[in-house]
Amino acid sequence: MRGSDVRSGSLFSYVDLEGRVRPDHPLRVIREIANAALASLDGDLEALYPRRLGRPSIPPERLLRAMLLQAFYGIRSERQLMERMEFDLLFRWFAGLGVDDPAWDHSSFTTNRDRLLGDEIAAKFLQAVLAQPQVKRLLSTDHFSVDGALIEAWASIKSFRRKDGGDNDSSGPGRNAERNFHKEKRSNETHESTTDPDARLHRKSDGQPARLCYMGHALMENRHGLAVDGGISLATGTAERETGLQLVDRRPGRRRITLGADKAYDVRQFITDLRSRKVTPHIAVDGHVRISGKPRATAIDRRTTRHRGYSVSQRCRKRIEEVFGWIKASAGLARIKFRGRARVDAAFTLGLAAYNLIRLPKLLTAPAQAF
């Protein structure tokens, strides 16, 4: 018998969100870990909301879970996120909204989100996730990798103006008038972006265009490829090595470790700094041939490369590209939509936490690895 394509309304209805999410859905494991991490941050979240008269804000726990959903599903704007929150039962269940609760206004969501981005909640949340017992057992404490990647800033190249205001601007109409850069020497010492002063003009390599960007950094443990630390720095030629040392210094404990990295870290001073910190440098050898025809002298000697662990680290450290690839492609941070180093750093760090969470459901059910 053919069914009728007529919708009949009902006076009462009951929807159990818990029953609408299948038992083996990956978000169940993710939500359990995220909730445990948020519970450990209760004191930090309470400090952001002083007790006084006024309307209650969006609960920070729901706010942060909604931001995780935005990263998991690559939702670009807050308007789209709130639209999805309006009709998607899975989103409502994960964020903590009931079926009858109205979705937040996108402007209220943005205002409350900026309060979290202005503090170190993202970094504390990342560490709280890693501190969960079922996650902590997955982490290596001896072998790590470090790398950096450019994160394009939310600023146009036209906003890169002279600091003294002496630009030779055209008289075109509108705020998006043409800019003539012909024969104009531009550098970060004499120019800065009027849209995002913290962004720096930088190019990845010779032959690539220069863009206003930040430098994102990640420290990865080599056993399962989870990001254990990271952040944003100004885009400079030495930012990768300087921030790499800072990430090493921030790790808990002072036992000897190995650190894998690509050829950009094959610099004698950086290797010396690592050895002084009891870090064995498993850095890729940069032996390219110079213009003079002589190969470049590497800072990595045979006492490091002869060991089997060096080749293992070189194989494992390439997995850190997966971290940046997911953050840029899936989480939508290839061009960050925030301005200011502090907010960009918070969004990037939350992206690292989201990357770890999205991988944990499979890792927790897989047999343990030894490395």
Secondary structure, DSSP 8 states (H G I E B T S, - for coil): ----------S-----HHHHS-TT-HHHHHHHHHHHHHHHTHHHHHHHS---SS-----HHHHHHHHHHHHHTT---HHHHHHHHHH-HHHHHHHT--TTS----HHHHHHHHHHHHTTTHHHHHHHHHHTSHHHHTT--SSEEEEEEEEEE-SS-GGGEEETTS-------SSTT-----TT----TTTEEESS-TT-EEE-SSTTS--EEEEEEEEEEETTT--EEEEEEEE--TTHHHHHHHHHHHHSSS---EEEEE-GGG--HHHHHHHHHTTEEEEE-----B-TTS-B---S--HHHHTSHHHHHHHHHGGGHHHHHHHHHHTS--SB----SHHHHHHHHHHHHHHHHHHHHHHHHHS-----
